[in-house]
Amino acid sequence: ESDRDNGEMILVTGMTPTPMGEGKTVTTVGLSQAFNQIGEDALAAIREPSLGPVFGVKGGAAGGGYSQVLPMEDINLHFTGDLHALTSAHNLISTMLDNHIKQGNELDIAVNWVEWPRAMDMNDRVLRETVIGLGGDVTGVPREDGFILTAASELMAVLCLADDLEDLKERVARIVVAYDEDGDPVTADDIEATGAVTILLKDALKPNVVQTIEGTPAFVHGGPFANIAHGTNSLIADDVARKLSEYLITEAGFGSDLGAEKFMNVVCRFGDMEPAAVTLVASIRALKYHGKDMWPADLDALEPTDVEAVREGFENLDAHVRNLRKFGVPVVVALNRFPGDADEEVEAVLDHCRDDLGIEAAESTVFGEGGEGGADLARKLIDSIEEDDDEFEYLYDADDSIETKIETIATEIYGAESVTFQSSAQDDIDRMESLGFDDVPVVMSKTFHSLSDTAEWKGAPTGWELEIQEIYPSAGAGFLVALTSDVLTLPGLPADPAAADMDIDPDGTVSGLF
């Protein structure tokens, strides 16, 4: 009912993860089940899995164990076709753009200043940089091009931030796809792609509703990455879910430096909403990973029991807690307990949170026990919400200068001492200001392996300088993107891809997808 009050929203984020992830989605799903187990009305909202990571390092992305959304195989693969619709819509823009250039180029598009690559939903590194249009005049105009993962497309961010079909169409229209020879932006509307692209996305805009293994309703809709976009499910899904339940449990990608920061400064700003509390997911494995200053990640080399390494990793956990408190929301740590975690390691974390950080923390065993394994966490979240009297606040004003917004995020969230802008990035700032793209939020494109811009640096690095390489507009989404390092928008498969362990038997039973 539209006049029903919105339910409380709880954001699930995490400390800086290992390459395997620390269980944010499992926690999100399990926590929604836990609320219902203790008699509270709750729903979950998570992102749709991308085929790239599914077949790459992480495997399936719909929870796991007794805290997963069903049907797991369908959700991890084609589901309702949203990712396919986005891929087609993205590549329609590419096709319309190259066709315009081929058919006379009335807009005087600079062939070497095309900003819109092609997209696919598969990790295929050889397609990151390509040359198209070879084969003579009949084939088109030769130029450099490349592919990105569908989840990295601006259309994914557009879909997830749109209020309705009309808003979606307006956002598609203003996407910058290229620049002309005078340096002026060329939009999707300029190449007459708006209507057709919106048609392809009209059904993908509608949120998908499934259920968890315990029957809790769960929205699974959209999936922008948090290291190049805002990293959370659609606003429409959140809006509907908050009307239907007393509590909405939703997640943001990667660590809180990426997903949660963008959720607070971008998603909450656009959606006119705020979280009632934040759950910060930690694991013994990740704490040891940071305590051992481990790079590359060799998780098999971790000692079965190493309390000192756990304590050494507290600096990363502490940094995330400090950062989240800056937004004026209560924080409760969810220690995602794995079967091999020693009791003394777990107690060290819980004691540290209570005695040193002054916040609540709870073991989470939702993977193996379902909602029952998150009941303590759920109760502590409810208590933190009821006892909270702080006011939610953004980290910066959208009207701040581009430099100020970037410097604020870098120093307040990443722990950088200062920020430098390459000359090309300064030129980008000047161009954004002249085009009127300067009074919008900033999305930082940064490695998720570290709080810093250097993947090898673990813990909570200090005394370092963040370098901005490039700044470009996601005009349809409504934010600027600042590149801090070479972030891959089309990953490759690892030496041992998850796909190699997947199979299907003659009866159609799938294995290895979880």
N, C-alpha and C positions, 0 to 999 in steps of 0.2 A: 504494500500500500504506500502510495507516494507521501501521505501525511504521517507515516510512522516515523518515529525518531530513529536516527542512525544508531547502530550498535557501536560499541567500542572497538577500535582497531588496534591489533597488536602486531608489530613488525618483528619478523624473525631475520636476524642478520648474523654475522659471524666474525671471529678473529681472522687474521690472515691465514688462508687455508693452505694445506698441502695440495699437491696436484690431484689427489684423489677426492678432495672435498671433505668437509667435516660433518655433513648430515643436516644441512639447513632444511632441505625439502622433507626429509624423514621427520625432523622436529616439527615442521609446520603441520604436516599431516597428523602426526601423533598427538600434537598439542590440541588440535581441533577435536580429536577423539577424546582426549583427556577431559576437556571442558564438559563435553556431553556425559562422560562417565561420572563426573561429580555433580551432575544435575543442572549444568549451565547450557544455554543454547548457543552453539558455535558452528561456524562454517570455516572452510579453508579456501584460499585462493593462491594458486601457484602458476608458474609459467609453463607454456607448452615446450616439450623437449624438441631440440633441433637434431636432425639426423647426423650432423657432423660429430658432435660430442657423443651421441649414442653409439656410433660405430668406431669412435676414436679412443680416448683415454678413459672417460668416466663411465661409459655404458649408459644404461637407462637412467631417466631423470624424472621419475614419478614416485619417489619415495622407495621404500623397501621393507622387507620383513612383514611385520604386522602393522606397519604404518605406511601403506601405499594406497594410491588411487587406482581404481579399476575401471575398465579392463587394461591392465598394464601393457600388454603387447600392442594394443590398438593405439593407446595414448603415446607410446614411445615411437611408433612408426607413422602411419598416415593420418590417424585420428579422424578429424572431420574435414581435413583438406585445407586447413588455414594456411599452413606453410607453403603448400603448393599454389594456393591462390596468390599469396604474397610474392612467390617466385615469378609467377606469370605476370603479375601486375608490374613488378620491378622491371622485368625484361621487356615488357611492352613499352615502357618509357624509353629504354635503350633503343628499341627498334624504331620507335617514332622519331627519336633524336637523329639516328643515323640516316633514316629515310629522308628527313628534312634536309640534312646536309647533301645527300645524294641528289635530291630533286631541285637543286638550285640554290639552296641555303639563303633564303630571303632574309633571315634574321642575322646574317653575317656572323654566324657562330665561329669562334676561333677553334679550329680543329685540334689544336694543341692545348686547349683549355676546357676540355670536357670533364665535368666533375662526377658524372654518373657512370659507374662501372656496370657490369652485368652481375647476376647473382645466381647462386645454386645452393641447395641445402645438403652439401656434402663436403667433407674435408678433402681437398684435391689441390695440393700446393703448386702443381705445375701450371695451374691456370691463374695464379696470382697476377702475372704480367704476361700479356699476349699482344699480338699485332693482328688487327682485323682488316678486312677490305682488300686483301690480296687477290690477285687473279684478274686484274684488268677493270675497265670502267663498268662492266656489267655487274660486278660484285659490290661495288661501292667505293667509298673514299678510304684509302689506307690510313690508319692511325693506331697509336698505342692504346691498349685497353686492358682490361683485367676483370677478374671475378672476385666477389666477396660472398661470404656466407649469407644466406637469406636473413638469418637472425640479426645480421649486422646492417641490413638495409635501413635507410631512413624511413621507408614505408612501414617497417615494423614499429618504430617509435611513433610514427603518425597514427597508426591503427590503435596503439595502446594509450594514446593521450587524447583521442577524439571523444567528444561527448555523444555524438549521434551522427547520422548519415550526412547531414548538411555540414557539420563541422569537419567530418572526414573529407568531404569534397573540397572544402575551402583550404584545408591543410595540404591536400595533394596539389592543388592549383599553385601554391606558392613555393613548392620544392624547387630549389636552384639546381638545374641539371648541367649548366655550362655558363660560359661568359662569352660575350661577343667581342669583336675586334677592338671596341672602345672600352672594354673592361666592365660593361654593364651586365648584370645577371640575366640569364635566360631561364625561364621557369617551365615547369611541366605544362602550365596553361598556355604559355607562348607557343609550344609545339603541338597544342590542341590534343593533349593526352588526358586531360582531367576527367572527362566523362567516362571514357572507356576504362580507365584505371579504377575509378570508383565503382563501376559496375562489377569488375572482377573482385572487388573487396567487400561488396555489400553483405554477403553472407558471412565472410570472415570477421566482420565487425561484431557479429552476435556472439556473446560469451557462451562457452560450452560448460555444461554442468554434468559431473559424474558423481561417484561416491567413493568413499574410502572403504577399506576392507571391513570396517565396523559399521558402515552405513551412514557415515557423516557426509552430507553434501559437500562437494568441492568444485569450485570454479577452476577451470584450466584454460587460460586464454592469453595468447600473446607471449612473446619471449625475447625482448631486446636484451642484448648483452650489457652488463654493467661496466665493462671496461671501455666501451665505445658509445654507449647510449645510457638510458636511465635505469635499465636492469630490473624491471618488475612487471607484473602482469597488468592487464588493461585497467584503466580507470572505470570503464563501464562495469567490469566484473566486480570491482571494489564497491562501486556505488550500489549495485543491485544487492550484493552480499550484505552490506551494512544495513540495508532496509529489511532483510529477511532474518537477521539473527541479532542476538545480544552482543556477540563477540565475533569479529572477523580476524582470523589468523592468516597473515599474508607474509611473503618473503621478498627479500631483495638480494640480488646476485653478489657473489664473491664476498670479500670482507666488508666491514662497515665503512672503510675509507672510500669504497667505490659505491656499492649498492645503497647503503643506508644514507650516506651523504646526499646522493642524488634523489633518493626517496624524499628526504626532508626538504631539500632546496628546490627540487624540480617538480616531483610528482605532487607533493602536498600543496605546493604553490598553485599549480594548474588545477588540481582537484578540489581546492578550498577545503582541505581536511587536515587532520593531524593524528598521529598515533597516540593512544592512551598509554602505551608502554612498549618497551623494546626487549626482546629476548636475544641475548648474545650467545651464539652457539660456540662452544669451545670443546676441544678434545685433548686427551692425554697425548695422543699422537702428534697433534699440531704443536702443543706446548714443548714437547721434546724436540720437535723439528726446529723450532726457533731457539730453544735452549742450546742445541748442538750446533747452531749456525750452519745448517746443513744445506749445501748446494753443490752439485745437483742432488735432487731428492733420492735418497736411498733408504726408504722406510724400513726395509728388511734389516738394516744395520742397527736399528734402535734396540737398546737393551730392554728385555722384558719388564724389568722394574728398575727405574732410575729416577728417584724422587728429586735429586739435585738437578737433573736436566729439566724436569717439569718446572721447578722453581726458577731456573734460568730463563724459561720461556714466559714467565709472568710479565715481563716488560712489554711483550706484544699484546697480551690480554689487557693489561692495564691501560695501554695507549688507546685501545678501542673503547674501553669503558669511559675514559676521560673525554674522548671525542663525542660519544653519544650523549653524555651529560650536558654538553654545551647547547643541545637543542631543547633542554628543559623537560625531558621525559624520563620517567623512572626506568632503570635498567635491571634486569634479572638475568644472571648467567645460567645457561642450560649446558651442563657438562654431559655431552653425548658419550655415554659409557660404552666402551667396546668390551667383548668378553675377556680379553687378556689384560685389562687394566687392573692394576693392583690396588687393594683397599687403601694402602698408605698414600698412593699417588692421588687417588680421588679425594681423600681427606685433606691432603695438602692444598688442593685447589679450593675446596669448599671453605676451609679455614681462612685462606688468603682473601677470598672474596668478602667473607663476613668480617674478619678482624682488621684487614689492611685497607680494603676498598670501601667497606661500610655498605655493601649491597647484598641482596639476597642471591643465593645460588642453589641449584638443585640438580641432582643426578637426573638424567633422562635415559630411560631404557625402553623407549617406545619402539625401537626396531624389533626387539625380542618379545615385548610384552604388550604392544599396542597402547591404547589410551591409558590403561592402568599404570604403565611405566612413566607417564607424564603427569600424574595427578598432583604430586607435590609441587611440580613446576607451575601447574595451572593455578593452584591455590595461592602460591606466592605472587604470581602475576596479579591476581584479583586483589590481594592485599595491597600490593604496591600501587595499583590504580586508585583504590579507595583512600589511601593515605597521602597521595600526591597532591601538592598544592602549588607546584611550579607552573609557569606559563610556557607553552611551546613557543619557540622563536626560530626564525631562519638564521643561518650563519651570516648572510649578507643581504643587502637590498638589491633587487634587480636593476635599479637605477644607478648603482655604483658603476664606476668605470670598469672596462674589461680587465685592465691590469689589477685593479683592487680586488675584484671577485676572484681572480686566479690566485693572487698573493694570499688572500684570506684562506682559501681552501688549502693551499700549499703549506702555510705556516701553522694553521690551526688544526688541520686534520692529518696531513702527511708528516708533520714534524720537520719540514724544511726550514733552513735558516733564512734563505732568500730565494728570489726567482730572477732568472735572466730570460730575456726574449731574444731569440735569433733575429737577425735583421729581416728575414723573410716573414717571421711572425709579427714583427712590428709593422711591416707593410700590410699584413693581413688585418691588424687592428685598425690601421688608418682606413683601409677599405671598408671594413665593417661599420666603422663610425660614419663614413660618408654615405653608406647605403642605408643607414638607420637600423642596423642590426646589433646595436650595442646595449640596448636596455632589456636584455633577456637573460635568463640563467645561463650558467656555463657548465658544460659537461666535460670533465677531464678524462682524456683517454690515456690510461696509465696501466702498467703491469699490475696484475692481481697477486703476484707472488711475493710482494713486499709492500710495506707502507711507503717506501720510497719509490723512485722511478727506476731503480736498479734491482732486477729480480734476485740477484745473489745476496742482497743485504737483508738479513733476517732481524728478528726482534723489533726494536723501535729505533731506527737510525736517527741520529741528530747531527747538526753541524754541516749539513750538505746543502747543495744548491740545486733547485729544480730548474731545468731548462725547457722552455717552450719552443717547439720546432715549427708549429703551424697552427693556425686558427681558421676554421671555416664554419659557415652557417648550416645548421639543419633548420632551414626556414619553415619547412612544413611542420616539423615537430615543435619548433618554437624555442630553440636554444642554440648556443654556439658550442662547438667542439674544439677543445684545446689539446693538441697532440703533445705529449711529453716524451714519448719514446716510440720506437718502432713496434706498434701493437699490430699483431697479425689479424686482419679481418677475414682471411681465409686460412684457417689452420691446416696442417697436414696430419696424416696418420702417424702414430708413434711406431716404434719398432715392433711392438706387440699389440696391435689394435684390438679393441674389444670385439670387433667383427669376426676375428679369427676364432673366437671361442663360442660363436653362436651357431645354432643348428635347429633343424626342424625334422621331426620324425614322420613316418608315413601317415600317422593319425592327425598331423597338423599341430602337434605339441611343440611349442617353441622353448628352447633352452639357451642360456647364456646371455639373455637380454637384460637381466636385472643388475 
